[in-house]
Amino acid sequence: MPRLTTGETAPDFTLPTADGGTLTLSDLRGKSVVVYFYPAAGTPGCTTQACDFRDSLASLTAHGYAVVGVSPDAPDKLAAFVEAEHLTFPLVSDPERTVLEQWGAWGEKSLYGKTVTGVIRSTVVLDPAGVVVLAQYNVKATGHVAKLRKDLGID
């Protein structure tokens, strides 16, 4: 699958949220947006990453960033994840993997030494106009948010 690159306008999407609503990416125009893709709510790595975003949200927001998490999980599973981990940013459901594929976050990856097809843990940062300013693929769950903050110049 092709991946998004710096300078490219990110594809818009409207997806169901954990709280039963929908989120349309273009509704966030005017602020920078961190869109991160993760394999499965409630798993150890995904929990670590989500909690890191939760714990960094005030700083990211203070620097003009919104955060949106995307996975193929159903909204009810996302809702349970939000409640269990006290997440304070939107999680959206992409069970058809349409957005995952459009954004290059679905494809072959190595898992425990085997090649499998699935969600490629990725983070894409958009400027207020929806243009990609940073695209990172195959990121590690642990330490990723700290690295992202450093890459964005956020202390």
N, CA, C and O atoms as a DFTB+ gen file, in Angstrom:
620 C
 N C O
     1  1       0.840      -1.186       0.000
     2  2       0.000       0.000       0.000
     3  2       0.884       1.249       0.000
     4  3       1.911       1.294       0.678
     5  1       0.478       2.253      -0.762
     6  2       1.243       3.504      -0.744
     7  2       1.087       4.202       0.612
     8  3       0.042       4.104       1.256
     9  1       2.106       4.884       1.019
    10  2       2.089       5.613       2.280
    11  2       1.988       7.103       2.013
    12  3       2.392       7.584       0.954
    13  1       1.449       7.827       2.976
    14  2       1.371       9.275       2.843
    15  2       2.763       9.870       3.028
    16  3       3.590       9.345       3.773
    17  1       2.999      10.975       2.334
    18  2       4.293      11.633       2.416
    19  2       4.102      13.110       2.729
    20  3       3.031      13.678       2.518
    21  1       5.154      13.707       3.230
    22  2       5.151      15.125       3.573
    23  2       4.732      15.957       2.364
    24  3       5.201      15.730       1.248
    25  1       3.841      16.926       2.600
    26  2       3.378      17.819       1.546
    27  2       2.101      17.373       0.870
    28  3       1.480      18.146       0.140
    29  1       1.704      16.146       1.103
    30  2       0.489      15.583       0.494
    31  2      -0.724      15.935       1.365
    32  3      -0.627      15.941       2.592
    33  1      -1.854      16.225       0.734
    34  2      -3.082      16.443       1.496
    35  2      -3.634      15.078       1.892
    36  3      -3.808      14.199       1.048
    37  1      -3.907      14.913       3.177
    38  2      -4.403      13.631       3.689
    39  2      -5.845      13.410       3.242
    40  3      -6.630      14.357       3.191
    41  1      -6.199      12.156       2.917
    42  2      -7.579      11.863       2.553
    43  2      -8.517      12.136       3.735
    44  3      -8.211      11.793       4.878
    45  1      -9.648      12.750       3.441
    46  2     -10.639      13.013       4.481
    47  2     -11.342      11.708       4.837
    48  3     -11.330      10.754       4.058
    49  1     -11.945      11.673       6.002
    50  2     -12.745      10.519       6.386
    51  2     -13.818      10.927       7.380
    52  3     -13.700      11.938       8.072
    53  1     -14.853      10.127       7.432
    54  2     -15.883      10.202       8.470
    55  2     -16.043       8.790       8.988
    56  3     -16.394       7.878       8.239
    57  1     -15.781       8.609      10.294
    58  2     -15.833       7.280      10.897
    59  2     -16.593       7.335      12.215
    60  3     -16.640       8.379      12.865
    61  1     -17.193       6.200      12.613
    62  2     -17.886       6.148      13.900
    63  2     -16.892       6.232      15.059
    64  3     -15.773       5.725      14.980
    65  1     -17.330       6.882      16.132
    66  2     -16.490       7.073      17.308
    67  2     -16.910       6.145      18.443
    68  3     -17.972       5.525      18.410
    69  1     -16.047       6.073      19.439
    70  2     -16.303       5.237      20.612
    71  2     -17.552       5.686      21.366
    72  3     -18.205       4.872      22.019
    73  1     -17.889       6.975      21.283
    74  2     -19.029       7.499      22.038
    75  2     -20.349       7.431      21.271
    76  3     -21.357       7.983      21.712
    77  1     -20.339       6.749      20.116
    78  2     -21.574       6.572      19.357
    79  2     -21.821       7.621      18.294
    80  3     -22.808       7.532      17.563
    81  1     -20.960       8.602      18.189
    82  2     -21.103       9.627      17.164
    83  2     -20.250       9.309      15.950
    84  3     -19.921       8.153      15.686
    85  1     -19.901      10.348      15.223
    86  2     -18.976      10.217      14.098
    87  2     -17.968      11.354      14.182
    88  3     -18.226      12.394      14.787
    89  1     -16.835      11.135      13.570
    90  2     -15.816      12.166      13.471
    91  2     -15.442      12.305      12.003
    92  3     -15.135      11.325      11.323
    93  1     -15.476      13.553      11.530
    94  2     -15.040      13.867      10.179
    95  2     -13.742      14.646      10.291
    96  3     -13.693      15.704      10.918
    97  1     -12.700      14.121       9.686
    98  2     -11.378      14.734       9.812
    99  2     -11.397      16.197       9.404
   100  3     -10.807      17.029      10.093
   101  1     -12.053      16.532       8.310
   102  2     -12.032      17.913       7.827
   103  2     -12.693      18.879       8.807
   104  3     -12.468      20.086       8.717
   105  1     -13.505      18.376       9.742
   106  2     -14.080      19.238      10.777
   107  2     -13.004      19.758      11.731
   108  3     -13.245      20.705      12.479
   109  1     -11.827      19.146      11.708
   110  2     -10.725      19.567      12.574
   111  2      -9.795      20.558      11.883
   112  3      -8.780      20.959      12.452
   113  1     -10.142      20.961      10.643
   114  2      -9.318      21.943       9.944
   115  2      -9.186      23.187      10.818
   116  3     -10.119      23.566      11.527
   117  1      -8.037      23.803      10.758
   118  2      -7.779      24.982      11.570
   119  2      -6.878      24.665      12.749
   120  3      -6.343      25.570      13.389
   121  1      -6.708      23.372      13.038
   122  2      -5.742      22.968      14.064
   123  2      -4.918      21.829      13.496
   124  3      -5.355      21.121      12.589
   125  1      -3.745      21.663      14.030
   126  2      -2.910      20.532      13.627
   127  2      -3.502      19.269      14.246
   128  3      -4.082      19.311      15.331
   129  1      -3.351      18.153      13.549
   130  2      -3.951      16.905      14.014
   131  2      -2.924      15.778      13.952
   132  3      -2.232      15.595      12.950
   133  1      -2.845      15.029      15.051
   134  2      -2.043      13.805      15.102
   135  2      -3.029      12.654      14.929
   136  3      -3.885      12.432      15.785
   137  1      -2.910      11.923      13.819
   138  2      -3.742      10.750      13.575
   139  2      -2.839       9.536      13.756
   140  3      -1.844       9.368      13.051
   141  1      -3.210       8.695      14.717
   142  2      -2.375       7.511      14.910
   143  2      -3.205       6.250      14.724
   144  3      -4.376       6.186      15.100
   145  1      -2.563       5.254      14.135
   146  2      -3.199       3.986      13.788
   147  2      -2.603       2.892      14.663
   148  3      -1.384       2.781      14.794
   149  1      -3.477       2.085      15.259
   150  2      -3.024       1.028      16.161
   151  2      -3.840      -0.229      15.902
   152  3      -4.989      -0.141      15.470
   153  1      -3.258      -1.404      16.164
   154  2      -3.906      -2.671      15.799
   155  2      -5.152      -3.048      16.586
   156  3      -6.155      -3.427      15.982
   157  1      -5.126      -2.957      17.917
   158  2      -6.252      -3.493      18.683
   159  2      -6.354      -2.866      20.067
   160  3      -5.403      -2.902      20.848
   161  1      -7.508      -2.297      20.358
   162  2      -7.771      -1.694      21.661
   163  2      -7.635      -2.741      22.760
   164  3      -8.093      -3.876      22.624
   165  1      -6.997      -2.331      23.848
   166  2      -6.909      -3.196      25.015
   167  2      -5.719      -4.134      25.042
   168  3      -5.495      -4.806      26.048
   169  1      -4.951      -4.198      23.966
   170  2      -3.752      -5.029      23.973
   171  2      -2.625      -4.242      24.656
   172  3      -2.687      -3.015      24.730
   173  1      -1.602      -4.935      25.151
   174  2      -0.567      -4.228      25.928
   175  2       0.093      -3.056      25.202
   176  3       0.178      -1.959      25.755
   177  1       0.557      -3.271      23.980
   178  2       1.228      -2.194      23.251
   179  2       0.301      -1.039      22.934
   180  3       0.682       0.124      23.060
   181  1      -0.906      -1.356      22.525
   182  2      -1.867      -0.312      22.171
   183  2      -2.312       0.469      23.401
   184  3      -2.572       1.670      23.323
   185  1      -2.396      -0.214      24.526
   186  2      -2.743       0.465      25.779
   187  2      -1.617       1.414      26.183
   188  3      -1.875       2.551      26.576
   189  1      -0.381       0.956      26.087
   190  2       0.767       1.809      26.411
   191  2       0.754       3.060      25.544
   192  3       0.918       4.173      26.046
   193  1       0.561       2.876      24.252
   194  2       0.583       4.011      23.329
   195  2      -0.581       4.968      23.607
   196  3      -0.379       6.182      23.650
   197  1      -1.780       4.445      23.795
   198  2      -2.943       5.288      24.054
   199  2      -2.766       6.074      25.349
   200  3      -3.092       7.260      25.407
   201  1      -2.253       5.423      26.382
   202  2      -2.037       6.101      27.661
   203  2      -0.943       7.157      27.541
   204  3      -1.019       8.197      28.197
   205  1       0.067       6.909      26.719
   206  2       1.097       7.926      26.472
   207  2       0.483       9.148      25.793
   208  3       0.806      10.280      26.154
   209  1      -0.400       8.933      24.811
   210  2      -1.082      10.067      24.185
   211  2      -1.963      10.780      25.209
   212  3      -1.985      12.009      25.263
   213  1      -2.687      10.009      26.021
   214  2      -3.543      10.609      27.055
   215  2      -2.712      11.485      27.984
   216  3      -3.092      12.614      28.292
   217  1      -1.579      10.958      28.425
   218  2      -0.739      11.676      29.383
   219  2      -0.032      12.880      28.758
   220  3       0.399      13.779      29.481
   221  1       0.092      12.913      27.444
   222  2       0.733      14.025      26.740
   223  2      -0.278      14.971      26.106
   224  3       0.103      15.960      25.480
   225  1      -1.561      14.673      26.265
   226  2      -2.590      15.433      25.546
   227  2      -2.585      16.919      25.912
   228  3      -2.713      17.762      25.024
   229  1      -2.443      17.256      27.176
   230  2      -2.467      18.667      27.573
   231  2      -1.358      19.440      26.869
   232  3      -1.581      20.548      26.381
   233  1      -0.174      18.862      26.817
   234  2       0.944      19.522      26.157
   235  2       0.707      19.620      24.645
   236  3       0.950      20.665      24.040
   237  1       0.234      18.533      24.044
   238  2      -0.049      18.558      22.603
   239  2      -1.122      19.598      22.286
   240  3      -0.990      20.363      21.331
   241  1      -2.179      19.621      23.088
   242  2      -3.271      20.584      22.876
   243  2      -2.767      22.015      23.044
   244  3      -3.142      22.900      22.275
   245  1      -1.924      22.243      24.039
   246  2      -1.366      23.576      24.266
   247  2      -0.547      24.059      23.072
   248  3      -0.401      25.263      22.860
   249  1      -0.016      23.120      22.296
   250  2       0.750      23.468      21.097
   251  2      -0.103      23.413      19.830
   252  3       0.428      23.460      18.721
   253  1      -1.428      23.312      19.992
   254  2      -2.347      23.387      18.856
   255  2      -2.674      22.073      18.185
   256  3      -3.230      22.069      17.087
   257  1      -2.346      20.954      18.814
   258  2      -2.594      19.645      18.210
   259  2      -3.830      18.968      18.801
   260  3      -4.067      19.013      20.008
   261  1      -4.600      18.349      17.933
   262  2      -5.659      17.431      18.339
   263  2      -5.123      16.026      18.070
   264  3      -4.257      15.848      17.214
   265  1      -5.633      15.026      18.798
   266  2      -5.209      13.640      18.618
   267  2      -6.426      12.792      18.290
   268  3      -7.476      12.925      18.917
   269  1      -6.274      11.913      17.295
   270  2      -7.318      10.964      16.918
   271  2      -6.674       9.594      16.744
   272  3      -5.687       9.459      16.021
   273  1      -7.225       8.583      17.400
   274  2      -6.747       7.220      17.252
   275  2      -7.669       6.432      16.336
   276  3      -8.891       6.547      16.434
   277  1      -7.089       5.626      15.439
   278  2      -7.858       4.852      14.459
   279  2      -7.470       3.376      14.570
   280  3      -6.287       3.035      14.579
   281  1      -8.477       2.509      14.654
   282  2      -8.236       1.059      14.630
   283  2      -9.419       0.382      13.953
   284  3     -10.460       1.005      13.744
   285  1      -9.260      -0.890      13.612
   286  2     -10.387      -1.617      13.005
   287  2     -11.395      -2.122      14.043
   288  3     -12.363      -2.790      13.678
   289  1     -11.188      -1.818      15.318
   290  2     -12.096      -2.279      16.371
   291  2     -13.489      -1.669      16.219
   292  3     -13.638      -0.554      15.719
   293  1     -14.494      -2.404      16.650
   294  2     -15.877      -1.920      16.655
   295  2     -16.028      -0.821      17.707
   296  3     -15.298      -0.815      18.698
   297  1     -16.968       0.111      17.505
   298  2     -17.153       1.202      18.461
   299  2     -17.372       0.748      19.910
   300  3     -16.902       1.411      20.834
   301  1     -18.076      -0.370      20.122
   302  2     -18.307      -0.811      21.499
   303  2     -17.004      -1.249      22.171
   304  3     -16.821      -1.031      23.368
   305  1     -16.103      -1.863      21.409
   306  2     -14.792      -2.233      21.970
   307  2     -13.981      -0.972      22.268
   308  3     -13.289      -0.902      23.283
   309  1     -14.067       0.019      21.384
   310  2     -13.374       1.288      21.620
   311  2     -13.926       1.978      22.860
   312  3     -13.167       2.542      23.648
   313  1     -15.243       1.936      23.036
   314  2     -15.874       2.567      24.203
   315  2     -15.365       1.928      25.496
   316  3     -15.082       2.631      26.466
   317  1     -15.249       0.616      25.511
   318  2     -14.739      -0.076      26.699
   319  2     -13.281       0.319      26.954
   320  3     -12.877       0.482      28.105
   321  1     -12.501       0.473      25.899
   322  2     -11.096       0.878      26.000
   323  2     -10.998       2.294      26.568
   324  3     -10.204       2.552      27.472
   325  1     -11.807       3.205      26.034
   326  2     -11.824       4.594      26.511
   327  2     -12.143       4.627      28.005
   328  3     -11.485       5.325      28.777
   329  1     -13.162       3.863      28.399
   330  2     -13.569       3.847      29.802
   331  2     -12.488       3.232      30.698
   332  3     -12.163       3.782      31.750
   333  1     -11.941       2.104      30.283
   334  2     -10.943       1.409      31.106
   335  2      -9.677       2.237      31.303
   336  3      -9.075       2.210      32.376
   337  1      -9.276       2.970      30.270
   338  2      -8.005       3.703      30.318
   339  2      -8.190       5.211      30.504
   340  3      -7.212       5.958      30.489
   341  1      -9.434       5.663      30.679
   342  2      -9.731       7.089      30.893
   343  2      -9.140       7.949      29.777
   344  3      -8.500       8.969      30.034
   345  1      -9.365       7.519      28.540
   346  2      -8.828       8.248      27.390
   347  2      -9.658       9.500      27.142
   348  3     -10.881       9.486      27.276
   349  1      -8.982      10.574      26.782
   350  2      -9.633      11.876      26.674
   351  2      -9.524      12.469      25.272
   352  3      -9.606      13.685      25.100
   353  1      -9.344      11.625      24.290
   354  2      -9.304      12.050      22.889
   355  2     -10.113      11.024      22.104
   356  3     -10.307       9.902      22.572
   357  1     -10.585      11.394      20.921
   358  2     -11.459      10.483      20.178
   359  2     -10.737       9.277      19.575
   360  3      -9.627       9.380      19.053
   361  1     -11.409       8.140      19.668
   362  2     -11.008       6.926      18.961
   363  2     -12.077       6.648      17.926
   364  3     -13.270       6.733      18.215
   365  1     -11.649       6.314      16.719
   366  2     -12.606       6.021      15.650
   367  2     -12.408       4.612      15.127
   368  3     -11.315       4.047      15.180
   369  1     -13.498       4.068      14.623
   370  2     -13.563       2.681      14.164
   371  2     -13.514       2.616      12.645
   372  3     -14.280       3.294      11.960
   373  1     -12.607       1.796      12.126
   374  2     -12.469       1.591      10.675
   375  2     -12.491       0.093      10.368
   376  3     -11.495      -0.458       9.899
   377  1     -13.635      -0.574      10.633
   378  2     -13.678      -2.030      10.464
   379  2     -13.505      -2.484       9.013
   380  3     -13.070      -3.608       8.766
   381  1     -13.838      -1.628       8.066
   382  2     -13.663      -1.973       6.648
   383  2     -12.224      -1.729       6.189
   384  3     -11.844      -2.108       5.081
   385  1     -11.431      -1.095       7.052
   386  2     -10.017      -0.794       6.797
   387  2      -9.810       0.178       5.636
   388  3      -8.716       0.243       5.076
   389  1     -10.835       0.924       5.273
   390  2     -10.746       1.861       4.159
   391  2      -9.722       2.955       4.431
   392  3      -8.850       3.222       3.604
   393  1      -9.835       3.584       5.596
   394  2      -8.915       4.663       5.953
   395  2      -7.521       4.092       6.212
   396  3      -6.520       4.662       5.778
   397  1      -7.462       2.971       6.917
   398  2      -6.168       2.329       7.155
   399  2      -5.424       2.109       5.835
   400  3      -4.226       2.373       5.743
   401  1      -6.133       1.630       4.824
   402  2      -5.505       1.379       3.520
   403  2      -5.137       2.680       2.826
   404  3      -4.033       2.801       2.295
   405  1      -6.051       3.670       2.819
   406  2      -5.781       4.946       2.147
   407  2      -4.575       5.661       2.737
   408  3      -3.841       6.348       2.027
   409  1      -4.377       5.497       4.021
   410  2      -3.304       6.211       4.722
   411  2      -2.022       5.371       4.811
   412  3      -1.038       5.817       5.401
   413  1      -2.021       4.174       4.239
   414  2      -0.821       3.336       4.230
   415  2      -0.562       2.607       5.530
   416  3       0.554       2.145       5.769
   417  1      -1.590       2.495       6.386
   418  2      -1.418       1.868       7.693
   419  2      -1.963       0.443       7.741
   420  3      -2.196      -0.097       8.822
   421  1      -2.165      -0.161       6.579
   422  2      -2.603      -1.554       6.486
   423  2      -1.723      -2.245       5.472
   424  3      -1.523      -1.730       4.372
   425  1      -1.195      -3.401       5.822
   426  2      -0.367      -4.126       4.870
   427  2       0.468      -5.176       5.559
   428  3       0.202      -5.564       6.697
   429  1       1.484      -5.627       4.848
   430  2       2.369      -6.658       5.397
   431  2       3.284      -6.061       6.444
   432  3       3.792      -4.948       6.309
   433  1       3.474      -6.843       7.493
   434  2       4.388      -6.445       8.561
   435  2       4.945      -7.702       9.186
   436  3       4.428      -8.800       8.977
   437  1       5.993      -7.535       9.948
   438  2       6.600      -8.662      10.636
   439  2       6.059      -8.708      12.056
   440  3       6.073      -7.704      12.768
   441  1       5.581      -9.882      12.464
   442  2       5.046     -10.071      13.806
   443  2       5.629     -11.358      14.357
   444  3       5.325     -12.450      13.877
   445  1       6.472     -11.216      15.373
   446  2       7.136     -12.369      15.985
   447  2       7.847     -13.234      14.950
   448  3       7.802     -14.463      15.003
   449  1       8.507     -12.557      14.004
   450  2       9.304     -13.260      13.005
   451  2       8.541     -13.777      11.803
   452  3       9.135     -14.347      10.888
   453  1       7.217     -13.585      11.794
   454  2       6.402     -14.023      10.661
   455  2       5.868     -12.808       9.915
   456  3       5.627     -11.757      10.509
   457  1       5.687     -12.964       8.614
   458  2       5.075     -11.904       7.833
   459  2       3.569     -12.101       7.857
   460  3       3.052     -13.151       7.475
   461  1       2.876     -11.060       8.318
   462  2       1.413     -11.099       8.400
   463  2       0.862      -9.819       7.776
   464  3       1.589      -8.848       7.571
   465  1      -0.427      -9.839       7.482
   466  2      -1.106      -8.640       7.002
   467  2      -1.949      -8.095       8.138
   468  3      -2.709      -8.826       8.773
   469  1      -1.803      -6.795       8.387
   470  2      -2.556      -6.188       9.470
   471  2      -2.283      -4.709       9.575
   472  3      -1.735      -4.094       8.660
   473  1      -2.676      -4.138      10.716
   474  2      -2.463      -2.716      10.958
   475  2      -0.976      -2.464      11.185
   476  3      -0.337      -3.128      12.001
   477  1      -0.447      -1.504      10.460
   478  2       0.930      -1.063      10.634
   479  2       0.870       0.135      11.579
   480  3       0.328       1.182      11.223
   481  1       1.421      -0.015      12.767
   482  2       1.372       1.065      13.766
   483  2       2.030       2.298      13.156
   484  3       3.219       2.289      12.837
   485  1       1.243       3.352      13.001
   486  2       1.682       4.528      12.253
   487  2       1.143       5.797      12.897
   488  3       0.137       5.776      13.605
   489  1       1.832       6.900      12.636
   490  2       1.372       8.209      13.081
   491  2       1.599       9.202      11.953
   492  3       2.677       9.270      11.363
   493  1       0.545       9.975      11.668
   494  2       0.625      11.006      10.639
   495  2       0.199      12.319      11.283
   496  3      -0.849      12.393      11.924
   497  1       1.016      13.355      11.111
   498  2       0.707      14.667      11.660
   499  2       0.334      15.588      10.509
   500  3       1.037      15.680       9.503
   501  1      -0.803      16.272      10.690
   502  2      -1.321      17.180       9.670
   503  2      -1.237      18.615      10.153
   504  3      -1.376      18.886      11.346
   505  1      -1.009      19.534       9.224
   506  2      -1.053      20.950       9.573
   507  2      -2.517      21.405       9.573
   508  3      -3.396      20.606       9.249
   509  1      -2.801      22.652       9.924
   510  2      -4.191      23.093      10.003
   511  2      -4.974      23.018       8.689
   512  3      -6.205      23.062       8.704
   513  1      -4.283      22.906       7.564
   514  2      -4.955      22.779       6.271
   515  2      -5.150      21.323       5.860
   516  3      -5.707      21.056       4.795
   517  1      -4.696      20.367       6.693
   518  2      -4.848      18.948       6.370
   519  2      -3.713      18.376       5.543
   520  3      -3.853      17.305       4.952
   521  1      -2.589      19.079       5.495
   522  2      -1.428      18.636       4.730
   523  2      -0.471      17.898       5.672
   524  3      -0.242      18.326       6.803
   525  1       0.075      16.796       5.188
   526  2       0.986      15.979       5.983
   527  2       2.287      16.740       6.234
   528  3       2.947      17.196       5.301
   529  1       2.642      16.868       7.522
   530  2       3.927      17.469       7.879
   531  2       4.893      16.418       8.416
   532  3       6.102      16.642       8.456
   533  1       4.352      15.260       8.833
   534  2       5.180      14.182       9.354
   535  2       4.404      12.884       9.202
   536  3       3.236      12.806       9.581
   537  1       5.051      11.869       8.649
   538  2       4.427      10.542       8.523
   539  2       5.433       9.504       8.984
   540  3       6.521       9.377       8.422
   541  1       5.050       8.761      10.021
   542  2       5.938       7.744      10.584
   543  2       5.214       6.400      10.561
   544  3       4.096       6.278      11.062
   545  1       5.859       5.399       9.980
   546  2       5.282       4.063       9.858
   547  2       6.147       3.052      10.606
   548  3       7.345       3.259      10.798
   549  1       5.515       1.956      11.022
   550  2       6.202       0.906      11.777
   551  2       6.836       1.469      13.051
   552  3       7.974       1.142      13.389
   553  1       6.083       2.319      13.750
   554  2       6.599       2.895      14.984
   555  2       6.458       1.889      16.130
   556  3       5.652       0.961      16.060
   557  1       7.227       2.081      17.150
   558  2       7.144       1.254      18.361
   559  2       6.084       1.852      19.277
   560  3       5.939       3.073      19.350
   561  1       5.354       1.005      19.968
   562  2       4.327       1.491      20.897
   563  2       4.968       2.221      22.070
   564  3       4.525       3.302      22.457
   565  1       6.001       1.630      22.624
   566  2       6.656       2.201      23.797
   567  2       7.640       3.277      23.363
   568  3       8.520       3.033      22.538
   569  1       7.483       4.465      23.925
   570  2       8.397       5.562      23.636
   571  2       8.049       6.371      22.402
   572  3       8.699       7.378      22.123
   573  1       7.043       5.954      21.662
   574  2       6.727       6.660      20.419
   575  2       6.247       8.082      20.670
   576  3       6.678       9.004      19.978
   577  1       5.371       8.278      21.638
   578  2       4.825       9.616      21.869
   579  2       5.940      10.567      22.298
   580  3       5.957      11.722      21.871
   581  1       6.860      10.109      23.124
   582  2       7.998      10.942      23.527
   583  2       8.838      11.327      22.305
   584  3       9.256      12.477      22.173
   585  1       9.084      10.363      21.417
   586  2       9.844      10.647      20.199
   587  2       9.080      11.620      19.309
   588  3       9.669      12.541      18.742
   589  1       7.770      11.418      19.185
   590  2       6.943      12.303      18.371
   591  2       7.002      13.732      18.906
   592  3       7.172      14.685      18.145
   593  1       6.863      13.867      20.203
   594  2       6.934      15.205      20.811
   595  2       8.284      15.868      20.504
   596  3       8.346      17.059      20.201
   597  1       9.349      15.085      20.587
   598  2      10.685      15.622      20.274
   599  2      10.745      16.039      18.807
   600  3      11.245      17.115      18.481
   601  1      10.229      15.176      17.919
   602  2      10.230      15.486      16.483
   603  2       9.432      16.750      16.168
   604  3       9.746      17.474      15.223
   605  1       8.388      17.007      16.977
   606  2       7.538      18.193      16.767
   607  2       8.049      19.412      17.520
   608  3       7.486      20.499      17.393
   609  1       9.111      19.243      18.302
   610  2       9.665      20.355      19.055
   611  2       8.837      20.740      20.269
   612  3       8.844      21.894      20.697
   613  1       8.116      19.754      20.828
   614  2       7.282      19.973      22.007
   615  2       7.994      19.376      23.202
   616  3       8.334      18.193      23.213
   617  1       8.216      20.214      24.215
   618  2       8.897      19.697      25.409
   619  2       7.935      19.105      26.401
   620  3       8.352      18.629      27.457
